[in-house]
Amino acid sequence: MTGNELVSLNRRIKELENKVEQLRVGRRVLMRLLEKSEAEKWEIINRLREEKEQLMLRNRRFARAIWQKNQELALLSHKKQQHVVS
């Protein structure tokens, strides 16, 4: 091998080593972004679960209140009919 070929091969080796290092850095950046994205996803999921539980609780309370009002209306309607018949 000539000196020119050795210099060319050494230059090519350095270029490839630099590309490998850039790929490593890029991989680390992508992994951090992926971890951050995953954490944000779980944060949103947990927040939505809490919101769902709150909505379900409010819905149950509202349904109970409506049920009670319907019972009161039925009772008043029954009393009114008894009063009219008497």
N, CA, C and O atoms as CSV, one atom per row, in Angstrom:
chain,resi,resn,atom,element,x,y,z
A,1,MET,N,N,0.835,-1.171,0.000
A,1,MET,CA,C,0.000,0.000,0.000
A,1,MET,C,C,0.882,1.237,0.000
A,1,MET,O,O,1.945,1.286,0.619
A,2,THR,N,N,0.404,2.204,-0.703
A,2,THR,CA,C,1.171,3.445,-0.761
A,2,THR,C,C,0.749,4.348,0.377
A,2,THR,O,O,-0.260,4.116,1.042
A,3,GLY,N,N,1.531,5.364,0.581
A,3,GLY,CA,C,1.231,6.334,1.633
A,3,GLY,C,C,-0.070,7.052,1.370
A,3,GLY,O,O,-0.806,7.372,2.304
A,4,ASN,N,N,-0.370,7.314,0.083
A,4,ASN,CA,C,-1.613,7.972,-0.293
A,4,ASN,C,C,-2.824,7.122,0.073
A,4,ASN,O,O,-3.825,7.638,0.570
A,5,GLU,N,N,-2.728,5.831,-0.173
A,5,GLU,CA,C,-3.825,4.918,0.141
A,5,GLU,C,C,-4.039,4.836,1.652
A,5,GLU,O,O,-5.176,4.802,2.122
A,6,LEU,N,N,-2.936,4.805,2.412
A,6,LEU,CA,C,-3.048,4.762,3.875
A,6,LEU,C,C,-3.712,6.023,4.405
A,6,LEU,O,O,-4.571,5.957,5.284
A,7,VAL,N,N,-3.316,7.158,3.875
A,7,VAL,CA,C,-3.925,8.428,4.301
A,7,VAL,C,C,-5.408,8.420,3.963
A,7,VAL,O,O,-6.236,8.824,4.780
A,8,SER,N,N,-5.747,7.962,2.767
A,8,SER,CA,C,-7.145,7.897,2.340
A,8,SER,C,C,-7.944,6.938,3.227
A,8,SER,O,O,-9.069,7.247,3.619
A,9,LEU,N,N,-7.368,5.782,3.543
A,9,LEU,CA,C,-8.054,4.818,4.410
A,9,LEU,C,C,-8.221,5.363,5.826
A,9,LEU,O,O,-9.274,5.193,6.440
A,10,ASN,N,N,-7.190,6.011,6.336
A,10,ASN,CA,C,-7.288,6.612,7.678
A,10,ASN,C,C,-8.353,7.699,7.711
A,10,ASN,O,O,-9.096,7.809,8.686
A,11,ARG,N,N,-8.433,8.505,6.654
A,11,ARG,CA,C,-9.441,9.560,6.573
A,11,ARG,C,C,-10.845,8.921,6.557
A,11,ARG,O,O,-11.767,9.391,7.224
A,12,ARG,N,N,-10.971,7.855,5.788
A,12,ARG,CA,C,-12.263,7.159,5.695
A,12,ARG,C,C,-12.647,6.549,7.045
A,12,ARG,O,O,-13.813,6.595,7.435
A,13,ILE,N,N,-11.683,5.984,7.752
A,13,ILE,CA,C,-11.930,5.425,9.090
A,13,ILE,C,C,-12.408,6.515,10.030
A,13,ILE,O,O,-13.353,6.305,10.790
A,14,LYS,N,N,-11.766,7.687,9.989
A,14,LYS,CA,C,-12.169,8.810,10.857
A,14,LYS,C,C,-13.588,9.259,10.509
A,14,LYS,O,O,-14.388,9.535,11.404
A,15,GLU,N,N,-13.902,9.333,9.221
A,15,GLU,CA,C,-15.248,9.724,8.800
A,15,GLU,C,C,-16.288,8.738,9.335
A,15,GLU,O,O,-17.337,9.141,9.839
A,16,LEU,N,N,-15.987,7.457,9.220
A,16,LEU,CA,C,-16.924,6.435,9.695
A,16,LEU,C,C,-17.058,6.469,11.211
A,16,LEU,O,O,-18.154,6.284,11.740
A,17,GLU,N,N,-15.954,6.702,11.912
A,17,GLU,CA,C,-16.016,6.821,13.377
A,17,GLU,C,C,-16.863,8.018,13.773
A,17,GLU,O,O,-17.644,7.937,14.721
A,18,ASN,N,N,-16.718,9.127,13.059
A,18,ASN,CA,C,-17.535,10.315,13.345
A,18,ASN,C,C,-19.017,10.031,13.097
A,18,ASN,O,O,-19.871,10.455,13.875
A,19,LYS,N,N,-19.318,9.318,12.016
A,19,LYS,CA,C,-20.712,8.974,11.734
A,19,LYS,C,C,-21.285,8.062,12.817
A,19,LYS,O,O,-22.435,8.218,13.228
A,20,VAL,N,N,-20.482,7.118,13.270
A,20,VAL,CA,C,-20.929,6.228,14.345
A,20,VAL,C,C,-21.219,7.041,15.605
A,20,VAL,O,O,-22.229,6.817,16.271
A,21,GLU,N,N,-20.350,7.970,15.926
A,21,GLU,CA,C,-20.564,8.813,17.108
A,21,GLU,C,C,-21.824,9.655,16.946
A,21,GLU,O,O,-22.592,9.804,17.896
A,22,GLN,N,N,-22.048,10.210,15.746
A,22,GLN,CA,C,-23.258,10.991,15.499
A,22,GLN,C,C,-24.511,10.118,15.642
A,22,GLN,O,O,-25.533,10.558,16.168
A,23,LEU,N,N,-24.411,8.888,15.168
A,23,LEU,CA,C,-25.540,7.969,15.317
A,23,LEU,C,C,-25.813,7.665,16.789
A,23,LEU,O,O,-26.969,7.568,17.202
A,24,ARG,N,N,-24.767,7.517,17.565
A,24,ARG,CA,C,-24.943,7.271,19.007
A,24,ARG,C,C,-25.628,8.453,19.678
A,24,ARG,O,O,-26.545,8.286,20.483
A,25,VAL,N,N,-25.164,9.649,19.330
A,25,VAL,CA,C,-25.774,10.860,19.903
A,25,VAL,C,C,-27.236,10.940,19.473
A,25,VAL,O,O,-28.120,11.213,20.285
A,26,GLY,N,N,-27.476,10.698,18.185
A,26,GLY,CA,C,-28.848,10.736,17.683
A,26,GLY,C,C,-29.738,9.715,18.367
A,26,GLY,O,O,-30.901,9.995,18.658
A,27,ARG,N,N,-29.201,8.543,18.624
A,27,ARG,CA,C,-29.964,7.499,19.302
A,27,ARG,C,C,-30.304,7.927,20.720
A,27,ARG,O,O,-31.423,7.720,21.190
A,28,ARG,N,N,-29.322,8.531,21.405
A,28,ARG,CA,C,-29.585,9.003,22.777
A,28,ARG,C,C,-30.678,10.070,22.792
A,28,ARG,O,O,-31.562,10.064,23.649
A,29,VAL,N,N,-30.598,10.985,21.823
A,29,VAL,CA,C,-31.620,12.039,21.734
A,29,VAL,C,C,-32.993,11.420,21.482
A,29,VAL,O,O,-33.977,11.787,22.122
A,30,LEU,N,N,-33.045,10.483,20.549
A,30,LEU,CA,C,-34.326,9.831,20.254
A,30,LEU,C,C,-34.864,9.069,21.458
A,30,LEU,O,O,-36.068,9.096,21.718
A,31,MET,N,N,-34.001,8.398,22.187
A,31,MET,CA,C,-34.436,7.663,23.372
A,31,MET,C,C,-34.978,8.622,24.430
A,31,MET,O,O,-35.988,8.330,25.071
A,32,ARG,N,N,-34.318,9.757,24.616
A,32,ARG,CA,C,-34.824,10.741,25.590
A,32,ARG,C,C,-36.182,11.279,25.159
A,32,ARG,O,O,-37.091,11.430,25.975
A,33,LEU,N,N,-36.308,11.566,23.860
A,33,LEU,CA,C,-37.601,12.042,23.355
A,33,LEU,C,C,-38.690,10.989,23.537
A,33,LEU,O,O,-39.822,11.307,23.899
A,34,LEU,N,N,-38.336,9.748,23.285
A,34,LEU,CA,C,-39.296,8.661,23.463
A,34,LEU,C,C,-39.709,8.526,24.931
A,34,LEU,O,O,-40.891,8.355,25.231
A,35,GLU,N,N,-38.747,8.601,25.834
A,35,GLU,CA,C,-39.055,8.514,27.261
A,35,GLU,C,C,-39.945,9.674,27.693
A,35,GLU,O,O,-40.897,9.489,28.451
A,36,LYS,N,N,-39.627,10.873,27.202
A,36,LYS,CA,C,-40.428,12.046,27.548
A,36,LYS,C,C,-41.849,11.893,27.007
A,36,LYS,O,O,-42.825,12.190,27.696
A,37,SER,N,N,-41.946,11.429,25.774
A,37,SER,CA,C,-43.255,11.228,25.160
A,37,SER,C,C,-44.066,10.188,25.930
A,37,SER,O,O,-45.265,10.366,26.146
A,38,GLU,N,N,-43.424,9.123,26.336
A,38,GLU,CA,C,-44.078,8.060,27.107
A,38,GLU,C,C,-44.563,8.611,28.451
A,38,GLU,O,O,-45.679,8.318,28.881
A,39,ALA,N,N,-43.724,9.402,29.107
A,39,ALA,CA,C,-44.113,9.987,30.397
A,39,ALA,C,C,-45.307,10.921,30.231
A,39,ALA,O,O,-46.230,10.901,31.045
A,40,GLU,N,N,-45.292,11.734,29.184
A,40,GLU,CA,C,-46.411,12.641,28.928
A,40,GLU,C,C,-47.685,11.862,28.637
A,40,GLU,O,O,-48.770,12.237,29.083
A,41,LYS,N,N,-47.544,10.771,27.883
A,41,LYS,CA,C,-48.708,9.947,27.559
A,41,LYS,C,C,-49.347,9.406,28.835
A,41,LYS,O,O,-50.565,9.470,28.996
A,42,TRP,N,N,-48.525,8.872,29.744
A,42,TRP,CA,C,-49.062,8.314,30.987
A,42,TRP,C,C,-49.640,9.402,31.881
A,42,TRP,O,O,-50.612,9.169,32.600
A,43,GLU,N,N,-49.046,10.583,31.838
A,43,GLU,CA,C,-49.589,11.706,32.609
A,43,GLU,C,C,-50.989,12.054,32.106
A,43,GLU,O,O,-51.903,12.277,32.899
A,44,ILE,N,N,-51.147,12.099,30.795
A,44,ILE,CA,C,-52.460,12.397,30.205
A,44,ILE,C,C,-53.452,11.284,30.535
A,44,ILE,O,O,-54.593,11.561,30.904
A,45,ILE,N,N,-53.027,10.037,30.405
A,45,ILE,CA,C,-53.909,8.906,30.701
A,45,ILE,C,C,-54.379,8.961,32.152
A,45,ILE,O,O,-55.563,8.775,32.431
A,46,ASN,N,N,-53.456,9.216,33.069
A,46,ASN,CA,C,-53.831,9.278,34.488
A,46,ASN,C,C,-54.764,10.444,34.767
A,46,ASN,O,O,-55.709,10.311,35.545
A,47,ARG,N,N,-54.507,11.587,34.136
A,47,ARG,CA,C,-55.387,12.740,34.322
A,47,ARG,C,C,-56.779,12.437,33.791
A,47,ARG,O,O,-57.777,12.794,34.417
A,48,LEU,N,N,-56.850,11.778,32.638
A,48,LEU,CA,C,-58.151,11.440,32.063
A,48,LEU,C,C,-58.884,10.404,32.916
A,48,LEU,O,O,-60.108,10.456,33.038
A,49,ARG,N,N,-58.152,9.475,33.497
A,49,ARG,CA,C,-58.792,8.492,34.394
A,49,ARG,C,C,-59.401,9.191,35.605
A,49,ARG,O,O,-60.523,8.883,36.008
A,50,GLU,N,N,-58.652,10.138,36.187
A,50,GLU,CA,C,-59.172,10.882,37.333
A,50,GLU,C,C,-60.408,11.682,36.942
A,50,GLU,O,O,-61.392,11.723,37.680
A,51,GLU,N,N,-60.347,12.315,35.777
A,51,GLU,CA,C,-61.491,13.095,35.307
A,51,GLU,C,C,-62.698,12.190,35.076
A,51,GLU,O,O,-63.829,12.560,35.392
A,52,LYS,N,N,-62.453,11.012,34.528
A,52,LYS,CA,C,-63.536,10.044,34.300
A,52,LYS,C,C,-64.181,9.643,35.623
A,52,LYS,O,O,-65.406,9.581,35.731
A,53,GLU,N,N,-63.345,9.371,36.634
A,53,GLU,CA,C,-63.881,8.994,37.945
A,53,GLU,C,C,-64.722,10.118,38.535
A,53,GLU,O,O,-65.786,9.869,39.103
A,54,GLN,N,N,-64.246,11.358,38.401
A,54,GLN,CA,C,-65.014,12.499,38.920
A,54,GLN,C,C,-66.344,12.635,38.189
A,54,GLN,O,O,-67.378,12.884,38.810
A,55,LEU,N,N,-66.314,12.469,36.866
A,55,LEU,CA,C,-67.552,12.567,36.090
A,55,LEU,C,C,-68.525,11.449,36.457
A,55,LEU,O,O,-69.731,11.677,36.547
A,56,MET,N,N,-68.008,10.258,36.664
A,56,MET,CA,C,-68.873,9.141,37.054
A,56,MET,C,C,-69.511,9.403,38.419
A,56,MET,O,O,-70.690,9.116,38.625
A,57,LEU,N,N,-68.728,9.946,39.341
A,57,LEU,CA,C,-69.255,10.264,40.664
A,57,LEU,C,C,-70.337,11.327,40.573
A,57,LEU,O,O,-71.393,11.196,41.192
A,58,ARG,N,N,-70.080,12.384,39.803
A,58,ARG,CA,C,-71.084,13.437,39.627
A,58,ARG,C,C,-72.328,12.879,38.954
A,58,ARG,O,O,-73.447,13.255,39.303
A,59,ASN,N,N,-72.138,11.992,38.001
A,59,ASN,CA,C,-73.270,11.391,37.307
A,59,ASN,C,C,-74.118,10.560,38.261
A,59,ASN,O,O,-75.347,10.620,38.220
A,60,ARG,N,N,-73.454,9.775,39.131
A,60,ARG,CA,C,-74.204,8.981,40.119
A,60,ARG,C,C,-75.004,9.891,41.051
A,60,ARG,O,O,-76.167,9.615,41.348
A,61,ARG,N,N,-74.382,10.967,41.507
A,61,ARG,CA,C,-75.094,11.909,42.397
A,61,ARG,C,C,-76.296,12.516,41.689
A,61,ARG,O,O,-77.385,12.615,42.255
A,62,PHE,N,N,-76.082,12.919,40.445
A,62,PHE,CA,C,-77.156,13.518,39.669
A,62,PHE,C,C,-78.286,12.511,39.450
A,62,PHE,O,O,-79.460,12.860,39.575
A,63,ALA,N,N,-77.943,11.283,39.129
A,63,ALA,CA,C,-78.950,10.241,38.913
A,63,ALA,C,C,-79.736,9.997,40.193
A,63,ALA,O,O,-80.955,9.829,40.153
A,64,ARG,N,N,-79.031,9.976,41.349
A,64,ARG,CA,C,-79.726,9.792,42.631
A,64,ARG,C,C,-80.687,10.939,42.903
A,64,ARG,O,O,-81.807,10.724,43.369
A,65,ALA,N,N,-80.242,12.166,42.608
A,65,ALA,CA,C,-81.102,13.337,42.838
A,65,ALA,C,C,-82.334,13.279,41.945
A,65,ALA,O,O,-83.438,13.590,42.391
A,66,ILE,N,N,-82.155,12.889,40.704
A,66,ILE,CA,C,-83.291,12.765,39.786
A,66,ILE,C,C,-84.240,11.674,40.271
A,66,ILE,O,O,-85.458,11.846,40.236
A,67,TRP,N,N,-83.682,10.553,40.723
A,67,TRP,CA,C,-84.505,9.456,41.232
A,67,TRP,C,C,-85.347,9.922,42.425
A,67,TRP,O,O,-86.535,9.611,42.510
A,68,GLN,N,N,-84.736,10.655,43.331
A,68,GLN,CA,C,-85.463,11.154,44.499
A,68,GLN,C,C,-86.563,12.121,44.084
A,68,GLN,O,O,-87.675,12.059,44.608
A,69,LYS,N,N,-86.260,13.011,43.147
A,69,LYS,CA,C,-87.275,13.964,42.678
A,69,LYS,C,C,-88.429,13.214,41.998
A,69,LYS,O,O,-89.592,13.581,42.169
A,70,ASN,N,N,-88.118,12.185,41.242
A,70,ASN,CA,C,-89.179,11.396,40.607
A,70,ASN,C,C,-90.052,10.707,41.659
A,70,ASN,O,O,-91.272,10.638,41.510
A,71,GLN,N,N,-89.424,10.202,42.719
A,71,GLN,CA,C,-90.198,9.579,43.794
A,71,GLN,C,C,-91.102,10.606,44.467
A,71,GLN,O,O,-92.262,10.319,44.761
A,72,GLU,N,N,-90.571,11.801,44.709
A,72,GLU,CA,C,-91.378,12.865,45.317
A,72,GLU,C,C,-92.548,13.238,44.419
A,72,GLU,O,O,-93.672,13.415,44.890
A,73,LEU,N,N,-92.277,13.356,43.117
A,73,LEU,CA,C,-93.355,13.683,42.177
A,73,LEU,C,C,-94.414,12.587,42.149
A,73,LEU,O,O,-95.611,12.874,42.111
A,74,ALA,N,N,-93.977,11.348,42.167
A,74,ALA,CA,C,-94.935,10.237,42.166
A,74,ALA,C,C,-95.781,10.267,43.435
A,74,ALA,O,O,-96.991,10.050,43.383
A,75,LEU,N,N,-95.148,10.535,44.569
A,75,LEU,CA,C,-95.874,10.609,45.839
A,75,LEU,C,C,-96.877,11.760,45.825
A,75,LEU,O,O,-98.023,11.595,46.243
A,76,LEU,N,N,-96.444,12.922,45.344
A,76,LEU,CA,C,-97.351,14.078,45.285
A,76,LEU,C,C,-98.514,13.811,44.324
A,76,LEU,O,O,-99.655,14.189,44.594
A,77,SER,N,N,-98.208,13.158,43.204
A,77,SER,CA,C,-99.260,12.834,42.238
A,77,SER,C,C,-100.266,11.868,42.857
A,77,SER,O,O,-101.474,12.009,42.668
A,78,HIS,N,N,-99.761,10.896,43.591
A,78,HIS,CA,C,-100.641,9.940,44.259
A,78,HIS,C,C,-101.516,10.651,45.302
A,78,HIS,O,O,-102.716,10.393,45.395
A,79,LYS,N,N,-100.894,11.555,46.088
A,79,LYS,CA,C,-101.667,12.288,47.102
A,79,LYS,C,C,-102.719,13.164,46.453
A,79,LYS,O,O,-103.837,13.282,46.956
A,80,LYS,N,N,-102.361,13.779,45.332
A,80,LYS,CA,C,-103.312,14.646,44.617
A,80,LYS,C,C,-104.492,13.827,44.132
A,80,LYS,O,O,-105.635,14.266,44.256
A,81,GLN,N,N,-104.248,12.666,43.590
A,81,GLN,CA,C,-105.333,11.811,43.104
A,81,GLN,C,C,-106.226,11.360,44.255
A,81,GLN,O,O,-107.445,11.280,44.100
A,82,GLN,N,N,-105.627,11.065,45.409
A,82,GLN,CA,C,-106.425,10.653,46.569
A,82,GLN,C,C,-107.279,11.816,47.057
A,82,GLN,O,O,-108.426,11.629,47.462
A,83,HIS,N,N,-106.704,13.024,47.015
A,83,HIS,CA,C,-107.423,14.206,47.475
A,83,HIS,C,C,-108.603,14.528,46.552
A,83,HIS,O,O,-109.670,14.933,47.012
A,84,VAL,N,N,-108.398,14.343,45.261
A,84,VAL,CA,C,-109.451,14.622,44.278
A,84,VAL,C,C,-110.581,13.587,44.434
A,84,VAL,O,O,-111.754,13.939,44.305
A,85,VAL,N,N,-110.247,12.344,44.703
A,85,VAL,CA,C,-111.231,11.280,44.839
A,85,VAL,C,C,-112.045,11.465,46.111
A,85,VAL,O,O,-113.234,11.147,46.140
A,86,SER,N,N,-111.412,11.977,47.165
A,86,SER,CA,C,-112.097,12.106,48.457
A,86,SER,C,C,-113.159,13.115,48.423
A,86,SER,O,O,-113.828,13.341,49.432
